[in-house]
């Protein structure tokens, strides 16, 4: 993005681009997203989009890393209660299904193997440190903290928009979500609690 601060009009345009592009990438992926649709829906032009983000890839990067940071901030890890963290992740996927779809497109189109991001420490270090501390305190089972984190996240995604079995929506009956939360909480607790 340009080094100059955004005017209020520029900030509004920037946010419209982010909002529209988030939905475009979530629906169509990186390759399928079209800059023409984004600028039309955001009521701007390609020159403005490229001035802010440099390229379609740059726009995806801004949105993708913003979505990862959002999940970290909205659903901070509590390694002393990984079961509750899993349930809060489940709830975030219900609120913002587009965020998990963005991560899935990044996996499919960019990094089919290995870490989801090329610098995993950018998003994972504090989580891994928290899990390691909980392990040292005897609260969480032993094992590689990364593997423990990956298992909890995978369990939290059992009914996410990218589930191979069933994708839940926020429109389903609350009691159904409560049943899933209870099952998820109990399963994660059993898997992660130290013996």
BATOR-490435 format. One record per residue (C-alpha): residue number from 0; z negated, x, y; chain. Coordinates in nm, 2 decimals. Each point is the difference from the previous one (the first is absolute). Last residue first. Example, Ala and Ser with C-alpha at 12.3 -4.5 7.8 and 13.67 -1.06 7.14 Angstrom:
BEGIN
+-----+--------+--------+--------+-------+
:   n :      Z :      X :      Y : chain :
+-----+--------+--------+--------+-------+
:   1 :  -0.71 :   1.37 :  -0.11 :     A :
:   0 :  -0.07 :  -0.14 :  -0.34 :     A :
+-----+--------+--------+--------+-------+
END
This chain:
BEGIN
+-----+--------+--------+--------+-------+
:   n :      Z :      X :      Y : chain :
+-----+--------+--------+--------+-------+
: 194 :  -3.19 :  -0.28 :  -3.84 :     A :
: 193 :   0.14 :   0.03 :   0.35 :     A :
: 192 :   0.15 :  -0.31 :   0.14 :     A :
: 191 :   0.38 :   0.01 :   0.04 :     A :
: 190 :   0.15 :  -0.20 :  -0.28 :     A :
: 189 :  -0.28 :  -0.26 :  -0.03 :     A :
: 188 :  -0.01 :  -0.06 :   0.38 :     A :
: 187 :   0.37 :  -0.01 :   0.02 :     A :
: 186 :   0.01 :  -0.27 :  -0.27 :     A :
: 185 :  -0.28 :  -0.20 :   0.15 :     A :
: 184 :   0.14 :   0.00 :   0.35 :     A :
: 183 :   0.35 :  -0.08 :  -0.12 :     A :
: 182 :  -0.13 :  -0.30 :  -0.21 :     A :
: 181 :  -0.21 :  -0.13 :   0.29 :     A :
: 180 :   0.29 :   0.04 :   0.25 :     A :
: 179 :   0.24 :  -0.17 :  -0.23 :     A :
: 178 :  -0.23 :  -0.30 :  -0.04 :     A :
: 177 :  -0.06 :  -0.02 :   0.37 :     A :
: 176 :   0.38 :   0.01 :   0.06 :     A :
: 175 :   0.04 :  -0.29 :  -0.23 :     A :
: 174 :  -0.28 :  -0.18 :   0.18 :     A :
: 173 :   0.17 :   0.04 :   0.33 :     A :
: 172 :   0.31 :  -0.19 :  -0.12 :     A :
: 171 :   0.33 :   0.19 :   0.04 :     A :
: 170 :   0.15 :   0.03 :   0.35 :     A :
: 169 :  -0.12 :   0.36 :   0.04 :     A :
: 168 :   0.26 :   0.10 :  -0.26 :     A :
: 167 :  -0.03 :   0.16 :  -0.34 :     A :
: 166 :   0.28 :   0.19 :  -0.16 :     A :
: 165 :  -0.01 :  -0.02 :  -0.38 :     A :
: 164 :   0.10 :   0.24 :  -0.29 :     A :
: 163 :   0.19 :   0.30 :   0.14 :     A :
: 162 :  -0.22 :  -0.01 :   0.31 :     A :
: 161 :   0.18 :   0.10 :   0.32 :     A :
: 160 :  -0.14 :  -0.28 :   0.22 :     A :
: 159 :  -0.35 :   0.08 :  -0.13 :     A :
: 158 :  -0.17 :  -0.17 :  -0.30 :     A :
: 157 :  -0.10 :   0.32 :  -0.19 :     A :
: 156 :   0.00 :   0.21 :   0.32 :     A :
: 155 :  -0.38 :   0.04 :   0.01 :     A :
: 154 :   0.02 :   0.15 :  -0.35 :     A :
: 153 :   0.25 :   0.26 :   0.11 :     A :
: 152 :  -0.21 :   0.09 :   0.31 :     A :
: 151 :  -0.31 :   0.05 :  -0.22 :     A :
: 150 :   0.19 :   0.21 :  -0.25 :     A :
: 149 :   0.16 :   0.22 :   0.27 :     A :
: 148 :  -0.34 :   0.06 :   0.16 :     A :
: 147 :  -0.15 :   0.10 :  -0.34 :     A :
: 146 :   0.30 :   0.23 :  -0.06 :     A :
: 145 :  -0.03 :   0.16 :   0.34 :     A :
: 144 :  -0.38 :   0.06 :  -0.06 :     A :
: 143 :   0.08 :   0.19 :  -0.32 :     A :
: 142 :  -0.25 :  -0.11 :  -0.25 :     A :
: 141 :  -0.37 :  -0.09 :  -0.02 :     A :
: 140 :  -0.11 :  -0.36 :   0.03 :     A :
: 139 :  -0.13 :  -0.12 :   0.33 :     A :
: 138 :  -0.36 :  -0.04 :   0.12 :     A :
: 137 :  -0.14 :   0.33 :  -0.13 :     A :
: 136 :  -0.05 :   0.14 :   0.35 :     A :
: 135 :   0.26 :   0.27 :  -0.07 :     A :
: 134 :   0.24 :  -0.27 :  -0.10 :     A :
: 133 :  -0.07 :  -0.19 :   0.32 :     A :
: 132 :   0.06 :   0.32 :   0.19 :     A :
: 131 :   0.33 :   0.06 :  -0.18 :     A :
: 130 :   0.11 :  -0.36 :   0.07 :     A :
: 129 :  -0.07 :   0.04 :   0.38 :     A :
: 128 :   0.18 :   0.34 :   0.00 :     A :
: 127 :   0.30 :  -0.16 :  -0.17 :     A :
: 126 :   0.01 :  -0.28 :   0.25 :     A :
: 125 :  -0.03 :   0.24 :   0.29 :     A :
: 124 :   0.28 :   0.21 :  -0.13 :     A :
: 123 :   0.25 :  -0.28 :  -0.08 :     A :
: 122 :   0.21 :  -0.09 :   0.30 :     A :
: 121 :   0.13 :   0.32 :   0.15 :     A :
: 120 :  -0.12 :   0.19 :  -0.30 :     A :
: 119 :   0.29 :  -0.16 :  -0.19 :     A :
: 118 :   0.25 :   0.21 :   0.21 :     A :
: 117 :   0.34 :  -0.08 :  -0.16 :     A :
: 116 :  -0.10 :  -0.37 :  -0.03 :     A :
: 115 :   0.01 :  -0.22 :  -0.31 :     A :
: 114 :  -0.13 :   0.29 :  -0.21 :     A :
: 113 :   0.20 :   0.09 :  -0.31 :     A :
: 112 :   0.31 :  -0.18 :  -0.12 :     A :
: 111 :   0.25 :  -0.26 :   0.14 :     A :
: 110 :  -0.05 :   0.14 :   0.35 :     A :
: 109 :   0.26 :  -0.13 :   0.25 :     A :
: 108 :   0.17 :  -0.32 :  -0.10 :     A :
: 107 :  -0.22 :  -0.16 :  -0.27 :     A :
: 106 :  -0.34 :   0.14 :   0.12 :     A :
: 105 :   0.08 :  -0.06 :   0.37 :     A :
: 104 :   0.11 :  -0.35 :  -0.09 :     A :
: 103 :  -0.33 :  -0.06 :  -0.18 :     A :
: 102 :  -0.20 :   0.13 :   0.30 :     A :
: 101 :   0.19 :  -0.24 :   0.22 :     A :
: 100 :  -0.06 :  -0.29 :  -0.24 :     A :
:  99 :  -0.37 :   0.08 :   0.01 :     A :
:  98 :   0.00 :  -0.04 :   0.38 :     A :
:  97 :   0.21 :  -0.31 :   0.00 :     A :
:  96 :  -0.25 :  -0.19 :  -0.21 :     A :
:  95 :  -0.24 :   0.00 :   0.30 :     A :
:  94 :  -0.27 :  -0.25 :  -0.04 :     A :
:  93 :   0.02 :  -0.03 :  -0.38 :     A :
:  92 :   0.03 :   0.37 :  -0.03 :     A :
:  91 :  -0.30 :   0.04 :   0.22 :     A :
:  90 :  -0.20 :  -0.23 :  -0.22 :     A :
:  89 :   0.08 :   0.21 :  -0.31 :     A :
:  88 :  -0.10 :   0.31 :   0.19 :     A :
:  87 :  -0.34 :  -0.16 :   0.09 :     A :
:  86 :  -0.04 :  -0.08 :  -0.37 :     A :
:  85 :   0.07 :   0.36 :  -0.10 :     A :
:  84 :  -0.25 :   0.13 :   0.26 :     A :
:  83 :  -0.26 :  -0.24 :  -0.14 :     A :
:  82 :   0.04 :   0.15 :  -0.34 :     A :
:  81 :   0.00 :   0.35 :   0.14 :     A :
:  80 :  -0.36 :  -0.05 :   0.12 :     A :
:  79 :  -0.16 :   0.34 :   0.07 :     A :
:  78 :   0.35 :   0.13 :   0.08 :     A :
:  77 :   0.02 :  -0.23 :   0.30 :     A :
:  76 :   0.36 :   0.04 :   0.11 :     A :
:  75 :   0.12 :  -0.14 :   0.33 :     A :
:  74 :   0.21 :  -0.32 :  -0.02 :     A :
:  73 :   0.11 :  -0.07 :   0.35 :     A :
:  72 :   0.01 :   0.37 :   0.11 :     A :
:  71 :   0.15 :   0.14 :  -0.32 :     A :
:  70 :   0.23 :  -0.30 :  -0.04 :     A :
:  69 :   0.12 :   0.04 :   0.36 :     A :
:  68 :   0.05 :   0.37 :  -0.05 :     A :
:  67 :   0.24 :  -0.06 :  -0.29 :     A :
:  66 :   0.18 :  -0.26 :   0.20 :     A :
:  65 :   0.04 :   0.23 :   0.29 :     A :
:  64 :   0.14 :   0.27 :  -0.23 :     A :
:  63 :   0.26 :  -0.25 :  -0.12 :     A :
:  62 :   0.09 :  -0.14 :   0.34 :     A :
:  61 :   0.04 :   0.34 :   0.17 :     A :
:  60 :   0.19 :   0.14 :  -0.30 :     A :
:  59 :   0.23 :  -0.30 :  -0.02 :     A :
:  58 :   0.09 :   0.04 :   0.37 :     A :
:  57 :   0.07 :   0.37 :  -0.05 :     A :
:  56 :   0.22 :  -0.08 :  -0.30 :     A :
:  55 :   0.19 :  -0.25 :   0.22 :     A :
:  54 :   0.05 :   0.28 :   0.25 :     A :
:  53 :  -0.16 :   0.17 :   0.31 :     A :
:  52 :  -0.30 :  -0.24 :   0.02 :     A :
:  51 :  -0.05 :  -0.10 :   0.36 :     A :
:  50 :   0.34 :   0.11 :   0.15 :     A :
:  49 :   0.17 :  -0.12 :  -0.32 :     A :
:  48 :  -0.13 :  -0.35 :   0.04 :     A :
:  47 :   0.09 :   0.00 :   0.37 :     A :
:  46 :   0.35 :   0.12 :  -0.07 :     A :
:  45 :   0.04 :  -0.25 :  -0.28 :     A :
:  44 :  -0.07 :  -0.30 :   0.23 :     A :
:  43 :  -0.28 :  -0.25 :   0.08 :     A :
:  42 :  -0.09 :  -0.36 :  -0.08 :     A :
:  41 :  -0.22 :   0.09 :  -0.30 :     A :
:  40 :   0.21 :  -0.24 :  -0.22 :     A :
:  39 :   0.33 :   0.16 :   0.11 :     A :
:  38 :  -0.14 :   0.35 :  -0.01 :     A :
:  37 :  -0.13 :  -0.04 :  -0.36 :     A :
:  36 :   0.31 :  -0.18 :  -0.13 :     A :
:  35 :   0.23 :   0.27 :   0.13 :     A :
:  34 :  -0.23 :   0.27 :  -0.13 :     A :
:  33 :   0.05 :  -0.13 :  -0.35 :     A :
:  32 :  -0.25 :   0.03 :  -0.28 :     A :
:  31 :   0.16 :   0.03 :  -0.35 :     A :
:  30 :  -0.04 :   0.38 :  -0.04 :     A :
:  29 :  -0.36 :   0.00 :   0.11 :     A :
:  28 :  -0.11 :  -0.32 :  -0.18 :     A :
:  27 :   0.13 :  -0.35 :   0.06 :     A :
:  26 :  -0.30 :  -0.23 :   0.04 :     A :
:  25 :  -0.27 :   0.25 :   0.09 :     A :
:  24 :   0.25 :   0.21 :   0.21 :     A :
:  23 :   0.10 :  -0.31 :   0.20 :     A :
:  22 :  -0.35 :  -0.13 :   0.04 :     A :
:  21 :  -0.13 :   0.33 :   0.13 :     A :
:  20 :   0.31 :   0.03 :   0.21 :     A :
:  19 :  -0.07 :  -0.32 :   0.19 :     A :
:  18 :  -0.36 :   0.09 :   0.08 :     A :
:  17 :   0.08 :   0.37 :   0.09 :     A :
:  16 :   0.29 :  -0.10 :   0.22 :     A :
:  15 :  -0.20 :  -0.27 :   0.17 :     A :
:  14 :  -0.28 :   0.26 :   0.06 :     A :
:  13 :   0.24 :   0.25 :   0.16 :     A :
:  12 :   0.14 :  -0.27 :   0.22 :     A :
:  11 :  -0.35 :  -0.11 :   0.11 :     A :
:  10 :  -0.09 :   0.37 :   0.07 :     A :
:   9 :   0.32 :   0.04 :   0.20 :     A :
:   8 :  -0.08 :  -0.30 :   0.21 :     A :
:   7 :  -0.36 :   0.12 :   0.05 :     A :
:   6 :   0.14 :   0.34 :   0.09 :     A :
:   5 :  -0.01 :   0.26 :  -0.28 :     A :
:   4 :  -0.14 :   0.35 :   0.06 :     A :
:   3 :   0.26 :   0.27 :   0.01 :     A :
:   2 :   0.03 :   0.23 :  -0.30 :     A :
:   1 :   0.28 :  -0.22 :  -0.15 :     A :
:   0 :  -0.06 :  -0.11 :  -0.36 :     A :
+-----+--------+--------+--------+-------+
END
